[in-house]
Amino acid sequence: MHEHGGNLTAAAEKYRLSGEDIIDFSANINPLGLPRSVKKNIVRDLKNIVNYPEPQSHELRKELAGMLNLLDENILIGNGATELIYLIVAALKPERVLIPAPCFSEYERASKLAGARIRFIKSKKEESFKPDLEKIIRCLDGTDMLFVCNPCNPTGVTFDRDEIMYLLKECGKNKVTLVLDEVFIDFAEDAQYLTLLGETARFSNLLILRSLTKIYALPGLRIGYMAGGGKQIKRIAEYQYPWSVNSMAQLAAKTIIRDSGYVERARRYVFAEREYLFRALGKINGIKPFRPGANFIFCELGGKKISSGKLEEELGKKGILIRDCSNFRGLNDKYFRVAVKKRGENRKLVTALREVL
């Protein structure tokens, strides 16, 4: 099984710490935490857990469609964006899948489970790990599906809108389904310009993945959505298990999408802290931070003194979790990733890194 960040239980056991003594920089979650309105509504509605949730999240789908200026038939709600990745390949059954690397590992795992043959296009460190757009396009012939993460996890690399539109049109010419993962796009500075949500009505070969987990700090409830053409959404929905999204997750999502000011407050906060942390990391001897495009910072370790795995272990002993990126395809044991958190926590990370390095 692929390892991910955010496993506090395993970390507490490994380092013999309580969960309260751990600061988790391995999971990229909004540092402002859950909105108060969500907590209030969940407590108020706990009595309803004796009832089944809406099977297709009908009310949430309708509200989300209105907010996004889409038809509700163009949206599928899922138990996190990861469930939707697996549903896409199970339903569309691509024989050949193209994946830039490094990127989120579940594209590869889901495609393998569906029996697809995978071709990887590895990005170069010299180009800050930004995928070569022209190389991707040259590989579209004979491909059924392309996964692109924008901004990319773990590198934070971001394509601009013109680049993604160019890629989308080339995918159309080659009859390739473009699965565009916009899970972290809320943390991009020009998110409203970058997103292609509005293009799903025009391009039948486009599927967009979005998450409510990251920006609204809901990782434990697991909820995300996909936007695309009505025919594709209907076909993919047939592969989804009944009651996939629990009632508390649906309630939380309906509550937060009505809070129009929360996202903007969170974005401003993250942008300020991201700049602080990026500059602070850049002053530590032995660390090269890459310019961030989301709510996390991708870093390279210099020299041969320490590996990312050893760094993860030494920081873990201090109650600080980072994401060792050595298990990402295309990376080695010199790379790690840290989430942007609150100022006091960010300072503790910087201090701990200086002590270890």
QUIWOMO-V68730 format. One record per residue. N is the residue number from 1. RES is the residue in three letters. OMEGA is omega in whole degrees, 0 to 359 (* if undefined). NEAR is the number of other C-alpha atoms within 8 Angstrom. D_CENTER is the distance of its C-alpha to the mean C-alpha in whole Angstrom. Layout:
N | RES | OMEGA | NEAR | D_CENTER
N | RES | OMEGA | NEAR | D_CENTER
This chain:
1 | MET | 178 | 2 | 18
2 | HIS | 178 | 5 | 15
3 | GLU | 177 | 4 | 15
4 | HIS | 176 | 6 | 11
5 | GLY | 172 | 8 | 12
6 | GLY | 180 | 7 | 13
7 | ASN | 184 | 7 | 16
8 | LEU | 180 | 9 | 18
9 | THR | 180 | 7 | 21
10 | ALA | 180 | 7 | 21
11 | ALA | 180 | 12 | 21
12 | ALA | 179 | 12 | 24
13 | GLU | 182 | 8 | 26
14 | LYS | 185 | 7 | 26
15 | TYR | 179 | 9 | 27
16 | ARG | 179 | 7 | 29
17 | LEU | 172 | 11 | 28
18 | SER | 181 | 7 | 27
19 | GLY | 181 | 8 | 23
20 | GLU | 181 | 5 | 25
21 | ASP | 184 | 7 | 26
22 | ILE | 171 | 12 | 22
23 | ILE | 188 | 9 | 20
24 | ASP | 175 | 10 | 16
25 | PHE | 184 | 13 | 15
26 | SER | 180 | 12 | 13
27 | ALA | 187 | 10 | 10
28 | ASN | 184 | 11 | 8
29 | ILE | 178 | 13 | 10
30 | ASN | 183 | 13 | 12
31 | PRO | 179 | 9 | 15
32 | LEU | 176 | 7 | 17
33 | GLY | 184 | 8 | 17
34 | LEU | 176 | 9 | 18
35 | PRO | 182 | 9 | 20
36 | ARG | 182 | 6 | 23
37 | SER | 180 | 8 | 24
38 | VAL | 179 | 11 | 21
39 | LYS | 181 | 9 | 23
40 | LYS | 183 | 8 | 27
41 | ASN | 178 | 11 | 26
42 | ILE | 178 | 11 | 25
43 | VAL | 181 | 7 | 28
44 | ARG | 186 | 7 | 30
45 | ASP | 181 | 8 | 29
46 | LEU | 180 | 8 | 29
47 | LYS | 184 | 6 | 32
48 | ASN | 178 | 7 | 30
49 | ILE | 174 | 9 | 28
50 | VAL | 180 | 5 | 32
51 | ASN | 176 | 5 | 31
52 | TYR | 174 | 8 | 28
53 | PRO | 174 | 9 | 25
54 | GLU | 185 | 8 | 25
55 | PRO | 182 | 10 | 25
56 | GLN | 180 | 7 | 23
57 | SER | 190 | 11 | 22
58 | HIS | 183 | 8 | 24
59 | GLU | 179 | 6 | 25
60 | LEU | 180 | 10 | 21
61 | ARG | 181 | 12 | 21
62 | LYS | 180 | 10 | 24
63 | GLU | 180 | 9 | 23
64 | LEU | 178 | 10 | 19
65 | ALA | 179 | 13 | 21
66 | GLY | 180 | 10 | 23
67 | MET | 184 | 8 | 21
68 | LEU | 182 | 7 | 19
69 | ASN | 177 | 7 | 23
70 | LEU | 172 | 11 | 22
71 | LEU | 182 | 9 | 24
72 | ASP | 177 | 10 | 23
73 | GLU | 179 | 8 | 24
74 | ASN | 183 | 12 | 21
75 | ILE | 173 | 14 | 18
76 | LEU | 179 | 11 | 17
77 | ILE | 182 | 12 | 16
78 | GLY | 177 | 13 | 14
79 | ASN | 188 | 12 | 14
80 | GLY | 179 | 13 | 10
81 | ALA | 181 | 15 | 8
82 | THR | 177 | 8 | 9
83 | GLU | 183 | 9 | 13
84 | LEU | 176 | 13 | 12
85 | ILE | 181 | 11 | 12
86 | TYR | 179 | 10 | 15
87 | LEU | 181 | 12 | 17
88 | ILE | 184 | 10 | 16
89 | VAL | 178 | 12 | 18
90 | ALA | 184 | 10 | 20
91 | ALA | 185 | 10 | 22
92 | LEU | 174 | 8 | 22
93 | LYS | 177 | 9 | 23
94 | PRO | 177 | 9 | 22
95 | GLU | 180 | 9 | 25
96 | ARG | 183 | 12 | 23
97 | VAL | 179 | 15 | 20
98 | LEU | 183 | 14 | 19
99 | ILE | 171 | 13 | 15
100 | PRO | 180 | 13 | 15
101 | ALA | 6 | 12 | 15
102 | PRO | 174 | 14 | 13
103 | CYS | 183 | 12 | 10
104 | PHE | 189 | 10 | 8
105 | SER | 185 | 9 | 11
106 | GLU | 173 | 9 | 11
107 | TYR | 181 | 10 | 12
108 | GLU | 184 | 9 | 15
109 | ARG | 180 | 8 | 16
110 | ALA | 181 | 11 | 15
111 | SER | 178 | 14 | 18
112 | LYS | 180 | 10 | 20
113 | LEU | 179 | 7 | 21
114 | ALA | 177 | 9 | 21
115 | GLY | 182 | 7 | 24
116 | ALA | 171 | 12 | 23
117 | ARG | 188 | 9 | 24
118 | ILE | 172 | 11 | 21
119 | ARG | 181 | 8 | 21
120 | PHE | 174 | 8 | 19
121 | ILE | 186 | 11 | 20
122 | LYS | 179 | 9 | 19
123 | SER | 185 | 13 | 19
124 | LYS | 177 | 9 | 21
125 | LYS | 182 | 6 | 21
126 | GLU | 178 | 5 | 24
127 | GLU | 180 | 7 | 22
128 | SER | 178 | 8 | 19
129 | PHE | 174 | 11 | 17
130 | LYS | 181 | 9 | 17
131 | PRO | 179 | 11 | 17
132 | ASP | 185 | 7 | 21
133 | LEU | 182 | 8 | 21
134 | GLU | 178 | 6 | 24
135 | LYS | 176 | 8 | 24
136 | ILE | 183 | 11 | 21
137 | ILE | 179 | 10 | 24
138 | ARG | 181 | 7 | 26
139 | CYS | 183 | 9 | 25
140 | LEU | 180 | 12 | 24
141 | ASP | 182 | 6 | 28
142 | GLY | 179 | 7 | 28
143 | THR | 178 | 13 | 24
144 | ASP | 185 | 12 | 23
145 | MET | 178 | 12 | 19
146 | LEU | 174 | 12 | 17
147 | PHE | 175 | 13 | 13
148 | VAL | 181 | 11 | 11
149 | CYS | 186 | 11 | 8
150 | ASN | 357 | 13 | 9
151 | PRO | 186 | 15 | 8
152 | CYS | 171 | 13 | 8
153 | ASN | 24 | 10 | 6
154 | PRO | 192 | 10 | 9
155 | THR | 184 | 13 | 11
156 | GLY | 179 | 14 | 10
157 | VAL | 183 | 13 | 12
158 | THR | 170 | 9 | 13
159 | PHE | 174 | 8 | 15
160 | ASP | 187 | 7 | 17
161 | ARG | 181 | 10 | 18
162 | ASP | 180 | 6 | 21
163 | GLU | 181 | 9 | 20
164 | ILE | 178 | 9 | 17
165 | MET | 177 | 8 | 20
166 | TYR | 179 | 8 | 23
167 | LEU | 179 | 10 | 20
168 | LEU | 180 | 10 | 20
169 | LYS | 177 | 8 | 24
170 | GLU | 175 | 9 | 25
171 | CYS | 179 | 14 | 22
172 | GLY | 180 | 11 | 25
173 | LYS | 183 | 7 | 28
174 | ASN | 180 | 10 | 27
175 | LYS | 179 | 8 | 26
176 | VAL | 174 | 13 | 22
177 | THR | 177 | 12 | 20
178 | LEU | 174 | 13 | 17
179 | VAL | 185 | 12 | 13
180 | LEU | 182 | 12 | 11
181 | ASP | 179 | 11 | 7
182 | GLU | 184 | 13 | 7
183 | VAL | 183 | 12 | 4
184 | PHE | 188 | 15 | 5
185 | ILE | 178 | 12 | 8
186 | ASP | 181 | 11 | 10
187 | PHE | 173 | 13 | 10
188 | ALA | 186 | 10 | 12
189 | GLU | 180 | 8 | 16
190 | ASP | 186 | 6 | 17
191 | ALA | 183 | 10 | 14
192 | GLN | 178 | 5 | 17
193 | TYR | 185 | 6 | 18
194 | LEU | 188 | 9 | 15
195 | THR | 177 | 10 | 14
196 | LEU | 179 | 8 | 16
197 | LEU | 182 | 8 | 16
198 | GLY | 182 | 8 | 20
199 | GLU | 183 | 8 | 20
200 | THR | 178 | 14 | 20
201 | ALA | 183 | 9 | 23
202 | ARG | 186 | 5 | 25
203 | PHE | 182 | 9 | 23
204 | SER | 181 | 9 | 23
205 | ASN | 183 | 11 | 21
206 | LEU | 172 | 14 | 18
207 | LEU | 182 | 13 | 15
208 | ILE | 177 | 14 | 12
209 | LEU | 176 | 15 | 9
210 | ARG | 180 | 12 | 8
211 | SER | 170 | 14 | 7
212 | LEU | 182 | 13 | 10
213 | THR | 190 | 14 | 9
214 | LYS | 185 | 13 | 7
215 | ILE | 182 | 13 | 10
216 | TYR | 177 | 13 | 13
217 | ALA | 182 | 13 | 12
218 | LEU | 187 | 11 | 13
219 | PRO | 181 | 9 | 11
220 | GLY | 180 | 4 | 15
221 | LEU | 176 | 8 | 15
222 | ARG | 175 | 11 | 12
223 | ILE | 177 | 18 | 12
224 | GLY | 179 | 14 | 10
225 | TYR | 179 | 15 | 12
226 | MET | 176 | 14 | 13
227 | ALA | 180 | 13 | 16
228 | GLY | 178 | 14 | 18
229 | GLY | 185 | 14 | 22
230 | GLY | 182 | 8 | 24
231 | LYS | 180 | 6 | 25
232 | GLN | 180 | 9 | 22
233 | ILE | 180 | 14 | 21
234 | LYS | 180 | 9 | 24
235 | ARG | 181 | 10 | 24
236 | ILE | 181 | 13 | 20
237 | ALA | 180 | 9 | 21
238 | GLU | 181 | 7 | 24
239 | TYR | 182 | 9 | 22
240 | GLN | 178 | 8 | 21
241 | TYR | 175 | 5 | 22
242 | PRO | 178 | 6 | 24
243 | TRP | 182 | 10 | 23
244 | SER | 182 | 9 | 20
245 | VAL | 184 | 14 | 18
246 | ASN | 187 | 8 | 21
247 | SER | 179 | 11 | 23
248 | MET | 178 | 10 | 21
249 | ALA | 178 | 11 | 18
250 | GLN | 180 | 12 | 19
251 | LEU | 180 | 10 | 22
252 | ALA | 181 | 11 | 19
253 | ALA | 179 | 11 | 17
254 | LYS | 180 | 10 | 20
255 | THR | 188 | 11 | 21
256 | ILE | 182 | 11 | 18
257 | ILE | 175 | 9 | 18
258 | ARG | 182 | 6 | 22
259 | ASP | 187 | 8 | 21
260 | SER | 183 | 7 | 21
261 | GLY | 185 | 6 | 22
262 | TYR | 183 | 8 | 19
263 | VAL | 182 | 11 | 16
264 | GLU | 176 | 8 | 19
265 | ARG | 180 | 8 | 20
266 | ALA | 181 | 11 | 16
267 | ARG | 180 | 11 | 16
268 | ARG | 181 | 8 | 19
269 | TYR | 181 | 8 | 19
270 | VAL | 181 | 14 | 16
271 | PHE | 181 | 11 | 17
272 | ALA | 181 | 8 | 20
273 | GLU | 178 | 12 | 19
274 | ARG | 180 | 13 | 17
275 | GLU | 178 | 8 | 20
276 | TYR | 184 | 8 | 22
277 | LEU | 179 | 11 | 20
278 | PHE | 180 | 12 | 20
279 | ARG | 181 | 8 | 24
280 | ALA | 178 | 9 | 24
281 | LEU | 181 | 11 | 22
282 | GLY | 180 | 10 | 24
283 | LYS | 180 | 7 | 28
284 | ILE | 180 | 9 | 27
285 | ASN | 179 | 6 | 29
286 | GLY | 179 | 8 | 27
287 | ILE | 172 | 12 | 24
288 | LYS | 176 | 10 | 23
289 | PRO | 175 | 11 | 19
290 | PHE | 182 | 10 | 18
291 | ARG | 186 | 8 | 17
292 | PRO | 177 | 13 | 14
293 | GLY | 181 | 12 | 12
294 | ALA | 183 | 12 | 10
295 | ASN | 177 | 15 | 10
296 | PHE | 181 | 13 | 11
297 | ILE | 180 | 17 | 13
298 | PHE | 186 | 15 | 14
299 | CYS | 175 | 11 | 18
300 | GLU | 175 | 11 | 20
301 | LEU | 179 | 12 | 23
302 | GLY | 177 | 8 | 27
303 | GLY | 184 | 6 | 30
304 | LYS | 186 | 5 | 31
305 | LYS | 188 | 4 | 31
306 | ILE | 176 | 9 | 28
307 | SER | 178 | 10 | 25
308 | SER | 178 | 14 | 21
309 | GLY | 178 | 9 | 22
310 | LYS | 178 | 8 | 25
311 | LEU | 178 | 10 | 24
312 | GLU | 182 | 12 | 21
313 | GLU | 182 | 8 | 24
314 | GLU | 177 | 9 | 26
315 | LEU | 179 | 14 | 24
316 | GLY | 178 | 12 | 23
317 | LYS | 178 | 8 | 27
318 | LYS | 179 | 7 | 27
319 | GLY | 180 | 11 | 24
320 | ILE | 180 | 12 | 21
321 | LEU | 172 | 13 | 18
322 | ILE | 179 | 15 | 16
323 | ARG | 171 | 13 | 14
324 | ASP | 185 | 12 | 16
325 | CYS | 183 | 14 | 15
326 | SER | 180 | 13 | 18
327 | ASN | 171 | 7 | 17
328 | PHE | 177 | 12 | 14
329 | ARG | 179 | 9 | 16
330 | GLY | 179 | 8 | 18
331 | LEU | 177 | 11 | 18
332 | ASN | 187 | 9 | 21
333 | ASP | 175 | 10 | 22
334 | LYS | 185 | 12 | 22
335 | TYR | 175 | 14 | 18
336 | PHE | 183 | 13 | 16
337 | ARG | 177 | 15 | 13
338 | VAL | 177 | 13 | 14
339 | ALA | 173 | 13 | 12
340 | VAL | 181 | 15 | 14
341 | LYS | 180 | 11 | 16
342 | LYS | 188 | 9 | 20
343 | ARG | 180 | 7 | 23
344 | GLY | 179 | 6 | 25
345 | GLU | 178 | 9 | 22
346 | ASN | 178 | 11 | 21
347 | ARG | 179 | 8 | 25
348 | LYS | 177 | 8 | 25
349 | LEU | 181 | 9 | 22
350 | VAL | 179 | 11 | 24
351 | THR | 180 | 8 | 27
352 | ALA | 179 | 10 | 26
353 | LEU | 179 | 10 | 25
354 | ARG | 180 | 8 | 28
355 | GLU | 184 | 6 | 30
356 | VAL | 186 | 8 | 29
357 | LEU | * | 7 | 29
